[in-house]
Amino acid sequence: MSLGDEHGARGEDGGYGGTGQTRTRLPDSAGDVYGGPRRGNRSSSRSLVTVVGVVVLLIAAIAFANRGGGDSGSEDGGGGGKAGAAPTSATGERPVKSKAAGIPTGYAQDDQGAQSAAANYTVALGSDGMFNTAKRHEIVQTIADPSALDQLQSGFDADYSAAFLKKIGLDDDGGAPAGSTFVNRTLPVGTKVTSSSADAATVEVWCNSLFGLTGDTSTKPVTNGWFTVTLKLNWASDDWKVLETSQKTGPTPVNGDNPVSGSDEIGKAVDEFGGFTYAR
């Protein structure tokens, strides 16, 4: 399903969704360890046993946290081999060396390159730049496959209509009201290749998002959301390019107990904390 068919624009609840989206504490001591009277050897022995016990527990906890997947054996079948990397762990390879229109480009023609491309393209398509016509065209023209450019562009233009922008509190150029900051960020959590060949790949990108308007008078405060974007990529012009995209809600974790920050704090954080180039 294409971006145009899926209404690739960002929705009021986060994601791209327009209408119709398928988108460690040591145990307490018995008293002051420095100010109390000296104890006999028996007490010292007990303290030593306690410390040794804590160390053993910590070592066991660290070993458990660092072990590999569900099997007890190592990858090579022996007991001393290095555990395999989890599917979502980073490789350490630099994904790209260039940018176009502020978007990382120039990926390797392999699964890792496709995943890195999908993550960074998802960030671009889920950014506030998509709400401004000129910036939106620049983004889409940078990441779209030539054969799909016209369809993707027209689909996005329809999604980001003046009526839609007005509905979420923005002007015709995607600007926020005076005294407010528009927040629209997509934050990839992980990627997965579901199919691939030498010149094509389908990649799923699991994402968190921030979306809304800061400001004391805002009726659309900044909220977060969870969704998974699927991108169909084609190898063209020595890079991965987008053919189609679709989206579905979730997987969504349980909300934590963090206190909600004030509007000013959120707006300041958005201005001060920059984004990343994502890599598989």
C-alpha positions as a Markdown table, in Angstrom:
| # | Residue | x | y | z |
|---|---|---|---|---|
| 1 | Met | 0.0 | 0.0 | 0.0 |
| 2 | Ser | 1.4 | 3.3 | -1.0 |
| 3 | Leu | 1.9 | 6.4 | 1.1 |
| 4 | Gly | -0.8 | 8.1 | -0.8 |
| 5 | Asp | -3.2 | 5.3 | -0.2 |
| 6 | Glu | -2.3 | 5.2 | 3.5 |
| 7 | His | -2.6 | 8.9 | 4.0 |
| 8 | Gly | 1.1 | 9.3 | 5.0 |
| 9 | Ala | 0.5 | 12.5 | 6.9 |
| 10 | Arg | 1.1 | 12.8 | 10.7 |
| 11 | Gly | -2.1 | 12.3 | 12.6 |
| 12 | Glu | -3.5 | 14.0 | 15.7 |
| 13 | Asp | -2.6 | 11.0 | 17.8 |
| 14 | Gly | 1.0 | 10.6 | 16.6 |
| 15 | Gly | 2.6 | 8.5 | 13.8 |
| 16 | Tyr | 2.0 | 9.4 | 10.2 |
| 17 | Gly | -1.7 | 8.9 | 10.6 |
| 18 | Gly | -4.1 | 10.9 | 8.8 |
| 19 | Thr | -7.6 | 9.6 | 8.4 |
| 20 | Gly | -7.7 | 5.8 | 7.6 |
| 21 | Gln | -4.2 | 4.8 | 9.0 |
| 22 | Thr | -3.3 | 1.3 | 9.6 |
| 23 | Arg | -0.3 | 3.0 | 11.4 |
| 24 | Thr | 21.8 | -2.7 | 42.1 |
| 25 | Arg | 21.5 | -1.5 | 46.4 |
| 26 | Leu | 23.6 | -3.0 | 49.1 |
| 27 | Pro | 21.7 | -4.3 | 52.2 |
| 28 | Asp | 21.4 | -1.8 | 55.1 |
| 29 | Ser | 24.1 | -2.2 | 57.7 |
| 30 | Ala | 23.2 | -2.8 | 61.4 |
| 31 | Gly | 24.5 | 0.6 | 62.4 |
| 32 | Asp | 27.1 | 3.3 | 61.6 |
| 33 | Val | 29.9 | 1.3 | 59.9 |
| 34 | Tyr | 32.4 | 4.0 | 60.9 |
| 35 | Gly | 31.2 | 5.4 | 64.3 |
| 36 | Gly | 30.3 | 2.2 | 66.2 |
| 37 | Pro | 32.6 | 0.3 | 68.6 |
| 38 | Arg | 34.9 | -2.3 | 67.3 |
| 39 | Arg | 33.4 | -5.8 | 67.2 |
| 40 | Gly | 35.1 | -9.1 | 67.7 |
| 41 | Asn | 36.4 | -11.4 | 65.1 |
| 42 | Arg | 33.1 | -13.3 | 64.8 |
| 43 | Ser | 31.3 | -10.1 | 63.8 |
| 44 | Ser | 34.0 | -9.3 | 61.3 |
| 45 | Ser | 33.6 | -12.8 | 59.8 |
| 46 | Arg | 29.9 | -12.2 | 59.5 |
| 47 | Ser | 30.5 | -8.9 | 57.7 |
| 48 | Leu | 33.0 | -10.6 | 55.4 |
| 49 | Val | 30.4 | -13.2 | 54.6 |
| 50 | Thr | 27.8 | -10.6 | 53.9 |
| 51 | Val | 30.1 | -8.6 | 51.6 |
| 52 | Val | 31.2 | -11.8 | 49.7 |
| 53 | Gly | 27.5 | -12.7 | 49.4 |
| 54 | Val | 26.7 | -9.3 | 47.9 |
| 55 | Val | 29.6 | -9.6 | 45.4 |
| 56 | Val | 28.5 | -13.1 | 44.3 |
| 57 | Leu | 24.9 | -11.8 | 43.8 |
| 58 | Leu | 26.1 | -8.9 | 41.8 |
| 59 | Ile | 28.3 | -11.1 | 39.6 |
| 60 | Ala | 25.4 | -13.5 | 39.0 |
| 61 | Ala | 23.1 | -10.6 | 38.1 |
| 62 | Ile | 25.6 | -9.1 | 35.7 |
| 63 | Ala | 26.2 | -12.5 | 34.1 |
| 64 | Phe | 22.5 | -13.0 | 33.7 |
| 65 | Ala | 22.0 | -9.5 | 32.2 |
| 66 | Asn | 24.8 | -10.1 | 29.7 |
| 67 | Arg | 23.9 | -13.6 | 28.6 |
| 68 | Gly | 22.6 | -14.3 | 25.1 |
| 69 | Gly | 19.2 | -15.4 | 23.9 |
| 70 | Gly | 16.9 | -18.1 | 25.2 |
| 71 | Asp | 19.3 | -21.1 | 24.8 |
| 72 | Ser | 21.7 | -21.9 | 27.6 |
| 73 | Gly | 24.5 | -22.8 | 25.2 |
| 74 | Ser | 26.7 | -20.4 | 23.1 |
| 75 | Glu | 26.4 | -20.0 | 19.4 |
| 76 | Asp | 29.3 | -22.4 | 18.7 |
| 77 | Gly | 27.8 | -25.1 | 21.0 |
| 78 | Gly | 30.6 | -24.8 | 23.5 |
| 79 | Gly | 30.4 | -23.4 | 27.0 |
| 80 | Gly | 33.0 | -20.6 | 26.6 |
| 81 | Gly | 32.0 | -19.0 | 23.3 |
| 82 | Lys | 30.8 | -15.4 | 23.1 |
| 83 | Ala | 27.0 | -15.0 | 23.1 |
| 84 | Gly | 25.4 | -13.8 | 19.9 |
| 85 | Ala | 24.2 | -10.3 | 19.5 |
| 86 | Ala | 20.6 | -9.6 | 20.1 |
| 87 | Pro | 18.6 | -8.8 | 16.9 |
| 88 | Thr | 18.2 | -5.2 | 17.8 |
| 89 | Ser | 21.8 | -4.5 | 19.0 |
| 90 | Ala | 23.8 | -2.0 | 17.0 |
| 91 | Thr | 26.7 | -3.3 | 14.9 |
| 92 | Gly | 28.9 | -0.2 | 15.4 |
| 93 | Glu | 29.2 | 0.3 | 11.6 |
| 94 | Arg | 28.8 | 3.9 | 10.5 |
| 95 | Pro | 25.6 | 3.9 | 8.4 |
| 96 | Val | 26.4 | 6.8 | 6.0 |
| 97 | Lys | 28.9 | 9.5 | 5.2 |
| 98 | Ser | 26.6 | 12.0 | 3.4 |
| 99 | Lys | 23.4 | 13.9 | 3.7 |
| 100 | Ala | 20.9 | 15.4 | 1.3 |
| 101 | Ala | 18.3 | 18.0 | 2.5 |
| 102 | Gly | 19.5 | 17.2 | 6.0 |
| 103 | Ile | 18.6 | 13.5 | 5.7 |
| 104 | Pro | 21.3 | 10.8 | 5.9 |
| 105 | Thr | 21.9 | 9.2 | 2.5 |
| 106 | Gly | 24.3 | 6.8 | 0.8 |
| 107 | Tyr | 23.6 | 3.4 | 2.5 |
| 108 | Ala | 25.2 | 0.1 | 1.9 |
| 109 | Gln | 23.4 | -2.3 | -0.5 |
| 110 | Asp | 22.6 | -4.9 | 2.1 |
| 111 | Asp | 20.1 | -5.7 | 4.9 |
| 112 | Gln | 22.0 | -3.5 | 7.4 |
| 113 | Gly | 22.0 | -0.6 | 5.0 |
| 114 | Ala | 18.3 | -1.0 | 4.3 |
| 115 | Gln | 17.4 | -1.0 | 8.0 |
| 116 | Ser | 19.5 | 2.2 | 8.6 |
| 117 | Ala | 17.8 | 3.8 | 5.6 |
| 118 | Ala | 14.4 | 2.9 | 6.8 |
| 119 | Ala | 15.0 | 4.2 | 10.3 |
| 120 | Asn | 16.3 | 7.6 | 9.1 |
| 121 | Tyr | 13.7 | 8.0 | 6.4 |
| 122 | Thr | 11.0 | 7.3 | 9.0 |
| 123 | Val | 12.4 | 10.1 | 11.1 |
| 124 | Ala | 12.3 | 12.5 | 8.2 |
| 125 | Leu | 8.7 | 11.5 | 7.2 |
| 126 | Gly | 7.7 | 11.9 | 10.9 |
| 127 | Ser | 9.2 | 15.3 | 11.3 |
| 128 | Asp | 7.7 | 18.8 | 11.6 |
| 129 | Gly | 9.2 | 19.6 | 8.2 |
| 130 | Met | 6.4 | 17.6 | 6.6 |
| 131 | Phe | 3.9 | 20.2 | 7.6 |
| 132 | Asn | 5.5 | 22.9 | 5.4 |
| 133 | Thr | 5.0 | 22.5 | 1.6 |
| 134 | Ala | 8.5 | 23.4 | 0.5 |
| 135 | Lys | 10.2 | 21.3 | 3.1 |
| 136 | Arg | 7.8 | 18.4 | 2.5 |
| 137 | His | 8.6 | 18.3 | -1.2 |
| 138 | Glu | 12.3 | 18.4 | -0.4 |
| 139 | Ile | 12.0 | 15.5 | 2.0 |
| 140 | Val | 10.0 | 13.3 | -0.3 |
| 141 | Gln | 12.1 | 14.1 | -3.4 |
| 142 | Thr | 15.2 | 13.1 | -1.4 |
| 143 | Ile | 14.0 | 9.7 | -0.2 |
| 144 | Ala | 11.4 | 8.6 | -2.8 |
| 145 | Asp | 12.2 | 6.1 | -5.6 |
| 146 | Pro | 11.9 | 8.0 | -9.0 |
| 147 | Ser | 9.1 | 5.7 | -10.1 |
| 148 | Ala | 7.0 | 6.4 | -7.0 |
| 149 | Leu | 7.8 | 10.1 | -6.5 |
| 150 | Asp | 4.7 | 11.6 | -8.1 |
| 151 | Gln | 2.3 | 9.3 | -6.3 |
| 152 | Leu | 4.0 | 9.8 | -3.0 |
| 153 | Gln | 4.2 | 13.6 | -3.4 |
| 154 | Ser | 0.5 | 14.0 | -4.4 |
| 155 | Gly | -0.5 | 11.7 | -1.5 |
| 156 | Phe | 1.3 | 13.7 | 1.1 |
| 157 | Asp | 0.1 | 17.0 | -0.3 |
| 158 | Ala | -3.4 | 15.8 | 0.0 |
| 159 | Asp | -2.8 | 14.7 | 3.6 |
| 160 | Tyr | -1.3 | 17.9 | 4.7 |
| 161 | Ser | -4.1 | 20.1 | 3.5 |
| 162 | Ala | -4.9 | 23.6 | 4.9 |
| 163 | Ala | -7.9 | 22.1 | 6.6 |
| 164 | Phe | -5.8 | 19.5 | 8.4 |
| 165 | Leu | -3.2 | 22.0 | 9.5 |
| 166 | Lys | -5.9 | 24.3 | 10.9 |
| 167 | Lys | -7.5 | 21.3 | 12.7 |
| 168 | Ile | -4.3 | 20.7 | 14.7 |
| 169 | Gly | -3.7 | 24.3 | 15.4 |
| 170 | Leu | -1.1 | 25.3 | 12.7 |
| 171 | Asp | -1.2 | 28.0 | 10.0 |
| 172 | Asp | -1.1 | 27.2 | 6.3 |
| 173 | Asp | 2.8 | 27.0 | 6.4 |
| 174 | Gly | 2.8 | 24.6 | 9.3 |
| 175 | Gly | 3.7 | 27.3 | 11.8 |
| 176 | Ala | 2.6 | 27.2 | 15.4 |
| 177 | Pro | 0.6 | 30.1 | 17.1 |
| 178 | Ala | 2.6 | 32.8 | 18.8 |
| 179 | Gly | 3.9 | 31.6 | 22.2 |
| 180 | Ser | 3.7 | 28.0 | 21.2 |
| 181 | Thr | 6.1 | 25.4 | 19.9 |
| 182 | Phe | 5.0 | 22.7 | 17.5 |
| 183 | Val | 6.5 | 19.3 | 18.4 |
| 184 | Asn | 6.6 | 16.4 | 15.9 |
| 185 | Arg | 9.3 | 13.8 | 16.4 |
| 186 | Thr | 9.6 | 10.2 | 15.4 |
| 187 | Leu | 12.0 | 8.1 | 17.5 |
| 188 | Pro | 12.9 | 4.6 | 16.1 |
| 189 | Val | 13.3 | 1.9 | 18.7 |
| 190 | Gly | 14.3 | -0.9 | 16.4 |
| 191 | Thr | 14.2 | -2.3 | 12.9 |
| 192 | Lys | 13.4 | -5.6 | 11.2 |
| 193 | Val | 13.8 | -6.9 | 7.7 |
| 194 | Thr | 10.8 | -8.9 | 6.6 |
| 195 | Ser | 12.0 | -9.6 | 3.1 |
| 196 | Ser | 15.0 | -8.7 | 1.0 |
| 197 | Ser | 16.8 | -9.3 | -2.3 |
| 198 | Ala | 19.8 | -7.7 | -4.0 |
| 199 | Asp | 17.8 | -4.6 | -5.0 |
| 200 | Ala | 14.7 | -4.6 | -2.8 |
| 201 | Ala | 13.8 | -4.8 | 0.9 |
| 202 | Thr | 10.8 | -4.5 | 3.2 |
| 203 | Val | 11.7 | -3.1 | 6.6 |
| 204 | Glu | 9.6 | -2.6 | 9.7 |
| 205 | Val | 10.5 | 0.3 | 12.1 |
| 206 | Trp | 9.1 | 0.2 | 15.6 |
| 207 | Cys | 8.8 | 3.8 | 16.8 |
| 208 | Asn | 7.9 | 6.1 | 19.7 |
| 209 | Ser | 6.7 | 9.6 | 18.9 |
| 210 | Leu | 6.1 | 13.1 | 20.3 |
| 211 | Phe | 3.3 | 15.2 | 18.9 |
| 212 | Gly | 1.4 | 18.3 | 19.9 |
| 213 | Leu | 1.7 | 22.0 | 20.8 |
| 214 | Thr | 3.4 | 23.5 | 23.8 |
| 215 | Gly | 1.9 | 26.6 | 25.4 |
| 216 | Asp | -0.4 | 27.4 | 28.3 |
| 217 | Thr | -3.3 | 27.9 | 26.0 |
| 218 | Ser | -2.7 | 24.8 | 23.9 |
| 219 | Thr | -5.7 | 22.5 | 23.6 |
| 220 | Lys | -3.4 | 19.8 | 22.0 |
| 221 | Pro | -0.6 | 19.2 | 24.5 |
| 222 | Val | 2.4 | 17.1 | 23.5 |
| 223 | Thr | 1.7 | 13.4 | 23.8 |
| 224 | Asn | 3.6 | 10.3 | 22.9 |
| 225 | Gly | 2.5 | 7.3 | 20.9 |
| 226 | Trp | 3.8 | 4.0 | 19.6 |
| 227 | Phe | 3.5 | 2.6 | 16.1 |
| 228 | Thr | 5.2 | 0.5 | 13.5 |
| 229 | Val | 6.0 | 1.8 | 10.0 |
| 230 | Thr | 6.6 | -0.6 | 7.1 |
| 231 | Leu | 8.7 | 0.7 | 4.2 |
| 232 | Lys | 9.2 | -1.0 | 0.9 |
| 233 | Leu | 12.6 | 0.1 | -0.5 |
| 234 | Asn | 14.1 | -0.2 | -3.9 |
| 235 | Trp | 17.8 | 0.1 | -4.8 |
| 236 | Ala | 18.1 | 3.1 | -7.2 |
| 237 | Ser | 20.7 | 5.7 | -7.9 |
| 238 | Asp | 23.2 | 3.9 | -5.7 |
| 239 | Asp | 21.0 | 4.2 | -2.6 |
| 240 | Trp | 17.9 | 2.8 | -1.0 |
| 241 | Lys | 14.7 | 4.7 | -1.9 |
| 242 | Val | 11.1 | 4.5 | -0.8 |
| 243 | Leu | 8.5 | 2.9 | -2.9 |
| 244 | Glu | 5.6 | 2.5 | -0.4 |
| 245 | Thr | 4.9 | 2.8 | 3.3 |
| 246 | Ser | 2.2 | 1.8 | 5.7 |
| 247 | Gln | 1.6 | 2.0 | 9.4 |
| 248 | Lys | -0.1 | 0.2 | 12.3 |
| 249 | Thr | -0.5 | 1.0 | 16.0 |
| 250 | Gly | 1.9 | -0.5 | 18.6 |
| 251 | Pro | 3.4 | -2.5 | 20.1 |
| 252 | Thr | 2.6 | -0.2 | 23.0 |
| 253 | Pro | 4.2 | -0.6 | 26.5 |
| 254 | Val | 2.5 | 0.3 | 29.8 |
| 255 | Asn | 3.0 | 3.9 | 30.7 |
| 256 | Gly | 5.5 | 4.6 | 33.5 |
| 257 | Asp | 4.9 | 6.6 | 36.7 |
| 258 | Asn | 6.9 | 9.6 | 35.5 |
| 259 | Pro | 5.3 | 12.9 | 36.5 |
| 260 | Val | 4.2 | 14.9 | 33.5 |
| 261 | Ser | 6.4 | 17.9 | 32.7 |
| 262 | Gly | 5.2 | 21.4 | 32.2 |
| 263 | Ser | 4.7 | 22.9 | 28.7 |
| 264 | Asp | 7.7 | 25.2 | 29.0 |
| 265 | Glu | 10.0 | 22.3 | 30.0 |
| 266 | Ile | 8.9 | 20.3 | 27.0 |
| 267 | Gly | 9.3 | 23.2 | 24.6 |
| 268 | Lys | 12.8 | 23.9 | 25.9 |
| 269 | Ala | 13.8 | 20.3 | 25.6 |
| 270 | Val | 12.7 | 20.2 | 22.0 |
| 271 | Asp | 14.8 | 23.2 | 21.2 |
| 272 | Glu | 17.9 | 22.0 | 23.1 |
| 273 | Phe | 18.0 | 18.3 | 22.4 |
| 274 | Gly | 19.0 | 17.5 | 18.8 |
| 275 | Gly | 18.2 | 14.2 | 17.0 |
| 276 | Phe | 20.4 | 11.4 | 15.8 |
| 277 | Thr | 21.5 | 9.5 | 12.7 |
| 278 | Tyr | 20.1 | 6.1 | 13.2 |
| 279 | Ala | 22.1 | 3.0 | 12.4 |
| 280 | Arg | 21.5 | -0.8 | 12.4 |
